[in-house]
Each structure stands twice: as C-alpha cells, then as structure tokens.
C-alpha cells in the first residue's frame, strides 16, 4: 500500500490478468469476444481477462466484460 500513498500507483488484493486479449494466438490467449484461441466454445469470463488493475474492486469491470462476451453468443437457432 506504500506505492499507492507515495507514488499514486494503484494496488489491489485481487489477482488479475493472465488470459491476455490479443489479435491472434501469438499475441493473446483470448480474442475481443473472450473466445479462447484454438478451442471451440470456450470462453474466459473472469478476472484473468481484465487487462490491467483498475485500482478499485474489479467486480463491475468483470461483469461488464462478461456481459459483452455473452452478447456475442447467438441464441440457439439464430445466426448472427
């Protein structure tokens, strides 16, 4: 917490990142719609998809990113 007070660098107890969003499998683990490269029907919709520390509780960021990912899944029988 000293970095937060002295250097204005946010810190959090939440472990974030790990499943990087990238343009392809060489630059990330998931695409902009949270689909895992190289796997069919597999999405990452948790804190590991958050690209950086927001400096506050990340629950709303995770929720918003997950809602975006879910909006890209077509309704059964519907073609997007």
Backbone atoms as SQL, in Angstrom:
CREATE TABLE atoms (id INTEGER PRIMARY KEY, chain TEXT, resi INTEGER, resn TEXT, atom TEXT, x REAL, y REAL, z REAL);
INSERT INTO atoms VALUES
  (1, 'A', 1, 'UNK', 'N', 0.808, -1.193, 0.000),
  (2, 'A', 1, 'UNK', 'CA', 0.000, 0.000, 0.000),
  (3, 'A', 1, 'UNK', 'C', 0.857, 1.266, 0.000),
  (4, 'A', 2, 'UNK', 'N', 2.130, 1.128, 0.276),
  (5, 'A', 2, 'UNK', 'CA', 3.016, 2.293, 0.285),
  (6, 'A', 2, 'UNK', 'C', 3.110, 2.921, -1.105),
  (7, 'A', 3, 'UNK', 'N', 3.090, 2.080, -2.153),
  (8, 'A', 3, 'UNK', 'CA', 3.155, 2.605, -3.523),
  (9, 'A', 3, 'UNK', 'C', 1.917, 3.430, -3.856),
  (10, 'A', 4, 'UNK', 'N', 0.788, 3.033, -3.300),
  (11, 'A', 4, 'UNK', 'CA', -0.447, 3.760, -3.542),
  (12, 'A', 4, 'UNK', 'C', -0.386, 5.152, -2.917),
  (13, 'A', 5, 'UNK', 'N', 0.130, 5.227, -1.715),
  (14, 'A', 5, 'UNK', 'CA', 0.190, 6.502, -0.997),
  (15, 'A', 5, 'UNK', 'C', 1.305, 7.414, -1.507),
  (16, 'A', 6, 'UNK', 'N', 2.461, 6.866, -1.775),
  (17, 'A', 6, 'UNK', 'CA', 3.625, 7.671, -2.143),
  (18, 'A', 6, 'UNK', 'C', 3.709, 7.945, -3.642),
  (19, 'A', 7, 'UNK', 'N', 3.521, 6.918, -4.460),
  (20, 'A', 7, 'UNK', 'CA', 3.746, 7.057, -5.901),
  (21, 'A', 7, 'UNK', 'C', 2.456, 7.108, -6.712),
  (22, 'A', 8, 'UNK', 'N', 1.289, 7.068, -6.048),
  (23, 'A', 8, 'UNK', 'CA', -0.001, 7.077, -6.729),
  (24, 'A', 8, 'UNK', 'C', -0.132, 5.903, -7.708),
  (25, 'A', 9, 'UNK', 'N', 0.419, 4.756, -7.329),
  (26, 'A', 9, 'UNK', 'CA', 0.323, 3.531, -8.125),
  (27, 'A', 9, 'UNK', 'C', -0.721, 2.646, -7.455),
  (28, 'A', 10, 'UNK', 'N', -1.847, 2.381, -8.159),
  (29, 'A', 10, 'UNK', 'CA', -2.896, 1.584, -7.523),
  (30, 'A', 10, 'UNK', 'C', -2.468, 0.141, -7.293),
  (31, 'A', 11, 'UNK', 'N', -2.937, -0.409, -6.199),
  (32, 'A', 11, 'UNK', 'CA', -2.687, -1.817, -5.908),
  (33, 'A', 11, 'UNK', 'C', -4.009, -2.453, -5.502),
  (34, 'A', 12, 'UNK', 'N', -4.054, -3.747, -5.592),
  (35, 'A', 12, 'UNK', 'CA', -5.272, -4.451, -5.224),
  (36, 'A', 12, 'UNK', 'C', -4.922, -5.822, -4.687),
  (37, 'A', 13, 'UNK', 'N', -5.813, -6.371, -3.894),
  (38, 'A', 13, 'UNK', 'CA', -5.634, -7.731, -3.404),
  (39, 'A', 13, 'UNK', 'C', -6.168, -8.739, -4.406),
  (40, 'A', 14, 'UNK', 'N', -6.772, -8.240, -5.477),
  (41, 'A', 14, 'UNK', 'CA', -7.374, -9.107, -6.481),
  (42, 'A', 14, 'UNK', 'C', -6.330, -9.495, -7.521),
  (43, 'A', 15, 'UNK', 'N', -6.225, -10.770, -7.783),
  (44, 'A', 15, 'UNK', 'CA', -5.288, -11.255, -8.796),
  (45, 'A', 15, 'UNK', 'C', -5.977, -11.145, -10.155),
  (46, 'A', 16, 'UNK', 'N', -5.381, -10.368, -11.047),
  (47, 'A', 16, 'UNK', 'CA', -5.980, -10.112, -12.359),
  (48, 'A', 16, 'UNK', 'C', -4.997, -10.470, -13.461),
  (49, 'A', 17, 'UNK', 'N', -5.521, -10.626, -14.668),
  (50, 'A', 17, 'UNK', 'CA', -4.677, -10.877, -15.831),
  (51, 'A', 17, 'UNK', 'C', -4.345, -12.347, -15.996),
  (52, 'A', 18, 'UNK', 'N', -3.611, -12.626, -17.031),
  (53, 'A', 18, 'UNK', 'CA', -3.201, -13.998, -17.314),
  (54, 'A', 18, 'UNK', 'C', -3.761, -14.520, -18.617),
  (55, 'A', 19, 'UNK', 'N', -4.994, -14.139, -18.939),
  (56, 'A', 19, 'UNK', 'CA', -5.612, -14.533, -20.211),
  (57, 'A', 19, 'UNK', 'C', -5.694, -13.273, -21.078),
  (58, 'A', 20, 'UNK', 'N', -4.588, -12.910, -21.654),
  (59, 'A', 20, 'UNK', 'CA', -4.462, -11.677, -22.419),
  (60, 'A', 20, 'UNK', 'C', -5.366, -11.653, -23.644),
  (61, 'A', 21, 'UNK', 'N', -5.997, -10.502, -23.874),
  (62, 'A', 21, 'UNK', 'CA', -6.796, -10.303, -25.087),
  (63, 'A', 21, 'UNK', 'C', -5.827, -9.900, -26.196),
  (64, 'A', 22, 'UNK', 'N', -5.873, -10.620, -27.327),
  (65, 'A', 22, 'UNK', 'CA', -4.966, -10.330, -28.423),
  (66, 'A', 22, 'UNK', 'C', -5.633, -10.480, -29.776),
  (67, 'A', 23, 'UNK', 'N', -4.952, -10.016, -30.817),
  (68, 'A', 23, 'UNK', 'CA', -5.479, -10.112, -32.186),
  (69, 'A', 23, 'UNK', 'C', -5.447, -11.531, -32.724),
  (70, 'A', 24, 'UNK', 'N', -4.499, -12.339, -32.219),
  (71, 'A', 24, 'UNK', 'CA', -4.359, -13.727, -32.654),
  (72, 'A', 24, 'UNK', 'C', -3.723, -14.524, -31.519),
  (73, 'A', 25, 'UNK', 'N', -3.530, -15.808, -31.746),
  (74, 'A', 25, 'UNK', 'CA', -2.992, -16.668, -30.685),
  (75, 'A', 25, 'UNK', 'C', -1.545, -16.350, -30.331),
  (76, 'A', 26, 'UNK', 'N', -0.851, -15.637, -31.184),
  (77, 'A', 26, 'UNK', 'CA', 0.531, -15.266, -30.887),
  (78, 'A', 26, 'UNK', 'C', 0.602, -14.038, -29.980),
  (79, 'A', 27, 'UNK', 'N', -0.458, -13.240, -29.967),
  (80, 'A', 27, 'UNK', 'CA', -0.432, -12.019, -29.157),
  (81, 'A', 27, 'UNK', 'C', -1.362, -12.081, -27.943),
  (82, 'A', 28, 'UNK', 'N', -2.131, -13.165, -27.804),
  (83, 'A', 28, 'UNK', 'CA', -3.026, -13.272, -26.661),
  (84, 'A', 28, 'UNK', 'C', -3.600, -14.663, -26.489),
  (85, 'A', 29, 'UNK', 'N', -4.331, -14.837, -25.416),
  (86, 'A', 29, 'UNK', 'CA', -4.981, -16.106, -25.110),
  (87, 'A', 29, 'UNK', 'C', -6.414, -16.115, -25.624),
  (88, 'A', 30, 'UNK', 'N', -7.074, -14.937, -25.551),
  (89, 'A', 30, 'UNK', 'CA', -8.464, -14.821, -25.975),
  (90, 'A', 30, 'UNK', 'C', -8.615, -13.680, -26.978),
  (91, 'A', 31, 'UNK', 'N', -9.721, -13.727, -27.749),
  (92, 'A', 31, 'UNK', 'CA', -9.995, -12.637, -28.678),
  (93, 'A', 31, 'UNK', 'C', -10.853, -11.576, -27.991),
  (94, 'A', 32, 'UNK', 'N', -11.253, -10.549, -28.720),
  (95, 'A', 32, 'UNK', 'CA', -12.009, -9.442, -28.128),
  (96, 'A', 32, 'UNK', 'C', -13.381, -9.865, -27.609),
  (97, 'A', 33, 'UNK', 'N', -13.851, -11.047, -28.013),
  (98, 'A', 33, 'UNK', 'CA', -15.130, -11.578, -27.536),
  (99, 'A', 33, 'UNK', 'C', -14.940, -12.666, -26.482),
  (100, 'A', 34, 'UNK', 'N', -13.717, -12.765, -25.956),
  (101, 'A', 34, 'UNK', 'CA', -13.355, -13.671, -24.860),
  (102, 'A', 34, 'UNK', 'C', -13.293, -15.142, -25.264),
  (103, 'A', 35, 'UNK', 'N', -13.293, -15.439, -26.562),
  (104, 'A', 35, 'UNK', 'CA', -13.157, -16.826, -27.019),
  (105, 'A', 35, 'UNK', 'C', -11.681, -17.224, -26.981),
  (106, 'A', 36, 'UNK', 'N', -11.412, -18.416, -26.448),
  (107, 'A', 36, 'UNK', 'CA', -10.039, -18.904, -26.337),
  (108, 'A', 36, 'UNK', 'C', -9.568, -19.377, -27.704),
  (109, 'A', 37, 'UNK', 'N', -8.400, -18.889, -28.116),
  (110, 'A', 37, 'UNK', 'CA', -7.832, -19.312, -29.398),
  (111, 'A', 37, 'UNK', 'C', -7.520, -20.808, -29.367),
  (112, 'A', 38, 'UNK', 'N', -7.905, -21.505, -30.419),
  (113, 'A', 38, 'UNK', 'CA', -7.606, -22.921, -30.551),
  (114, 'A', 38, 'UNK', 'C', -8.623, -23.845, -29.916),
  (115, 'A', 39, 'UNK', 'N', -9.662, -23.290, -29.286),
  (116, 'A', 39, 'UNK', 'CA', -10.698, -24.108, -28.647),
  (117, 'A', 39, 'UNK', 'C', -12.062, -23.649, -29.115),
  (118, 'A', 40, 'UNK', 'N', -12.935, -24.588, -29.352),
  (119, 'A', 40, 'UNK', 'CA', -14.290, -24.263, -29.778),
  (120, 'A', 40, 'UNK', 'C', -15.189, -24.168, -28.551),
  (121, 'A', 41, 'UNK', 'N', -16.003, -23.137, -28.502),
  (122, 'A', 41, 'UNK', 'CA', -16.986, -22.941, -27.422),
  (123, 'A', 41, 'UNK', 'C', -16.361, -22.801, -26.042),
  (124, 'A', 42, 'UNK', 'N', -15.163, -22.238, -25.945),
  (125, 'A', 42, 'UNK', 'CA', -14.536, -21.993, -24.646),
  (126, 'A', 42, 'UNK', 'C', -14.287, -20.502, -24.503),
  (127, 'A', 43, 'UNK', 'N', -14.801, -19.926, -23.432),
  (128, 'A', 43, 'UNK', 'CA', -14.640, -18.509, -23.172),
  (129, 'A', 43, 'UNK', 'C', -14.008, -18.302, -21.799),
  (130, 'A', 44, 'UNK', 'N', -13.293, -17.202, -21.642),
  (131, 'A', 44, 'UNK', 'CA', -12.748, -16.807, -20.344),
  (132, 'A', 44, 'UNK', 'C', -13.494, -15.552, -19.915),
  (133, 'A', 45, 'UNK', 'N', -14.247, -15.653, -18.826),
  (134, 'A', 45, 'UNK', 'CA', -15.075, -14.536, -18.363),
  (135, 'A', 45, 'UNK', 'C', -14.876, -14.310, -16.878),
  (136, 'A', 46, 'UNK', 'N', -13.630, -14.177, -16.454),
  (137, 'A', 46, 'UNK', 'CA', -13.339, -13.896, -15.052),
  (138, 'A', 46, 'UNK', 'C', -12.238, -12.848, -14.962),
  (139, 'A', 47, 'UNK', 'N', -11.678, -12.665, -13.814),
  (140, 'A', 47, 'UNK', 'CA', -10.660, -11.644, -13.608),
  (141, 'A', 47, 'UNK', 'C', -9.395, -11.842, -14.418),
  (142, 'A', 48, 'UNK', 'N', -9.154, -13.049, -14.899),
  (143, 'A', 48, 'UNK', 'CA', -7.947, -13.273, -15.695),
  (144, 'A', 48, 'UNK', 'C', -8.016, -12.568, -17.045),
  (145, 'A', 49, 'UNK', 'N', -9.216, -12.157, -17.476),
  (146, 'A', 49, 'UNK', 'CA', -9.366, -11.440, -18.750),
  (147, 'A', 49, 'UNK', 'C', -9.213, -9.931, -18.589),
  (148, 'A', 50, 'UNK', 'N', -9.191, -9.443, -17.349),
  (149, 'A', 50, 'UNK', 'CA', -9.036, -8.000, -17.111),
  (150, 'A', 50, 'UNK', 'C', -7.587, -7.630, -17.432),
  (151, 'A', 51, 'UNK', 'N', -7.378, -6.713, -18.380),
  (152, 'A', 51, 'UNK', 'CA', -6.023, -6.441, -18.855),
  (153, 'A', 51, 'UNK', 'C', -5.132, -5.656, -17.900),
  (154, 'A', 52, 'UNK', 'N', -5.718, -4.905, -16.974),
  (155, 'A', 52, 'UNK', 'CA', -4.910, -4.096, -16.072),
  (156, 'A', 52, 'UNK', 'C', -5.644, -3.894, -14.756),
  (157, 'A', 53, 'UNK', 'N', -4.920, -3.495, -13.758),
  (158, 'A', 53, 'UNK', 'CA', -5.502, -3.240, -12.450),
  (159, 'A', 53, 'UNK', 'C', -6.298, -1.939, -12.490),
  (160, 'A', 54, 'UNK', 'N', -7.621, -1.992, -12.263),
  (161, 'A', 54, 'UNK', 'CA', -8.408, -0.763, -12.285),
  (162, 'A', 54, 'UNK', 'C', -8.216, 0.096, -11.043),
  (163, 'A', 55, 'UNK', 'N', -7.541, -0.429, -10.027),
  (164, 'A', 55, 'UNK', 'CA', -7.288, 0.337, -8.820),
  (165, 'A', 55, 'UNK', 'C', -8.425, 0.301, -7.822),
  (166, 'A', 56, 'UNK', 'N', -9.522, -0.320, -8.175),
  (167, 'A', 56, 'UNK', 'CA', -10.674, -0.480, -7.281),
  (168, 'A', 56, 'UNK', 'C', -11.143, -1.919, -7.383),
  (169, 'A', 57, 'UNK', 'N', -12.164, -2.262, -6.642),
  (170, 'A', 57, 'UNK', 'CA', -12.724, -3.600, -6.736),
  (171, 'A', 57, 'UNK', 'C', -13.138, -3.862, -8.181),
  (172, 'A', 58, 'UNK', 'N', -12.608, -4.916, -8.803),
  (173, 'A', 58, 'UNK', 'CA', -12.846, -5.137, -10.233),
  (174, 'A', 58, 'UNK', 'C', -14.165, -5.824, -10.580),
  (175, 'A', 59, 'UNK', 'N', -15.054, -6.014, -9.624),
  (176, 'A', 59, 'UNK', 'CA', -16.265, -6.800, -9.887),
  (177, 'A', 59, 'UNK', 'C', -17.133, -6.205, -10.996),
  (178, 'A', 60, 'UNK', 'N', -17.287, -4.889, -11.041),
  (179, 'A', 60, 'UNK', 'CA', -18.109, -4.295, -12.107),
  (180, 'A', 60, 'UNK', 'C', -17.418, -4.376, -13.465),
  (181, 'A', 61, 'UNK', 'N', -16.104, -4.276, -13.481),
  (182, 'A', 61, 'UNK', 'CA', -15.355, -4.422, -14.736),
  (183, 'A', 61, 'UNK', 'C', -15.513, -5.845, -15.263),
  (184, 'A', 62, 'UNK', 'N', -15.380, -6.824, -14.389),
  (185, 'A', 62, 'UNK', 'CA', -15.550, -8.226, -14.789),
  (186, 'A', 62, 'UNK', 'C', -16.970, -8.462, -15.278),
  (187, 'A', 63, 'UNK', 'N', -17.950, -7.897, -14.590),
  (188, 'A', 63, 'UNK', 'CA', -19.347, -8.051, -15.000),
  (189, 'A', 63, 'UNK', 'C', -19.586, -7.460, -16.381),
  (190, 'A', 64, 'UNK', 'N', -19.079, -6.263, -16.615),
  (191, 'A', 64, 'UNK', 'CA', -19.262, -5.609, -17.918),
  (192, 'A', 64, 'UNK', 'C', -18.581, -6.388, -19.035),
  (193, 'A', 65, 'UNK', 'N', -17.363, -6.863, -18.785),
  (194, 'A', 65, 'UNK', 'CA', -16.653, -7.637, -19.804),
  (195, 'A', 65, 'UNK', 'C', -17.379, -8.950, -20.089),
  (196, 'A', 66, 'UNK', 'N', -17.934, -9.574, -19.059),
  (197, 'A', 66, 'UNK', 'CA', -18.671, -10.825, -19.238),
  (198, 'A', 66, 'UNK', 'C', -19.973, -10.591, -19.992),
  (199, 'A', 67, 'UNK', 'N', -20.673, -9.502, -19.672),
  (200, 'A', 67, 'UNK', 'CA', -21.898, -9.183, -20.411),
  (201, 'A', 67, 'UNK', 'C', -21.601, -8.955, -21.890),
  (202, 'A', 68, 'UNK', 'N', -20.479, -8.301, -22.183),
  (203, 'A', 68, 'UNK', 'CA', -20.086, -8.104, -23.584),
  (204, 'A', 68, 'UNK', 'C', -19.851, -9.459, -24.257),
  (205, 'A', 69, 'UNK', 'N', -19.119, -10.347, -23.591),
  (206, 'A', 69, 'UNK', 'CA', -18.839, -11.677, -24.156),
  (207, 'A', 69, 'UNK', 'C', -20.129, -12.461, -24.379),
  (208, 'A', 70, 'UNK', 'N', -21.046, -12.403, -23.426),
  (209, 'A', 70, 'UNK', 'CA', -22.305, -13.148, -23.543),
  (210, 'A', 70, 'UNK', 'C', -23.189, -12.594, -24.658),
  (211, 'A', 71, 'UNK', 'N', -23.077, -11.294, -24.933),
  (212, 'A', 71, 'UNK', 'CA', -23.885, -10.700, -26.004),
  (213, 'A', 71, 'UNK', 'C', -23.454, -11.188, -27.384),
  (214, 'A', 72, 'UNK', 'N', -22.285, -11.782, -27.490),
  (215, 'A', 72, 'UNK', 'CA', -21.770, -12.294, -28.766),
  (216, 'A', 72, 'UNK', 'C', -22.135, -13.757, -29.003),
  (217, 'A', 73, 'UNK', 'N', -22.771, -14.392, -28.039),
  (218, 'A', 73, 'UNK', 'CA', -23.199, -15.781, -28.207),
  (219, 'A', 73, 'UNK', 'C', -24.590, -15.772, -28.831),
  (220, 'A', 74, 'UNK', 'N', -24.739, -16.385, -29.987),
  (221, 'A', 74, 'UNK', 'CA', -26.055, -16.376, -30.650),
  (222, 'A', 74, 'UNK', 'C', -27.098, -17.211, -29.902),
  (223, 'A', 75, 'UNK', 'N', -28.335, -16.789, -29.990),
  (224, 'A', 75, 'UNK', 'CA', -29.436, -17.560, -29.431),
  (225, 'A', 75, 'UNK', 'C', -29.556, -18.848, -30.240),
  (226, 'A', 76, 'UNK', 'N', -29.866, -19.941, -29.587),
  (227, 'A', 76, 'UNK', 'CA', -29.962, -21.220, -30.285),
  (228, 'A', 76, 'UNK', 'C', -30.884, -21.097, -31.491),
  (229, 'A', 77, 'UNK', 'N', -30.400, -21.503, -32.643),
  (230, 'A', 77, 'UNK', 'CA', -31.179, -21.458, -33.880),
  (231, 'A', 77, 'UNK', 'C', -31.083, -20.124, -34.607),
  (232, 'A', 78, 'UNK', 'N', -30.476, -19.130, -33.990),
  (233, 'A', 78, 'UNK', 'CA', -30.339, -17.815, -34.621),
  (234, 'A', 78, 'UNK', 'C', -28.917, -17.662, -35.143),
  (235, 'A', 79, 'UNK', 'N', -28.782, -17.125, -36.337),
  (236, 'A', 79, 'UNK', 'CA', -27.468, -16.913, -36.929),
  (237, 'A', 79, 'UNK', 'C', -27.147, -15.432, -36.867),
  (238, 'A', 80, 'UNK', 'N', -25.975, -15.105, -36.322),
  (239, 'A', 80, 'UNK', 'CA', -25.541, -13.705, -36.269),
  (240, 'A', 80, 'UNK', 'C', -24.568, -13.392, -37.374);
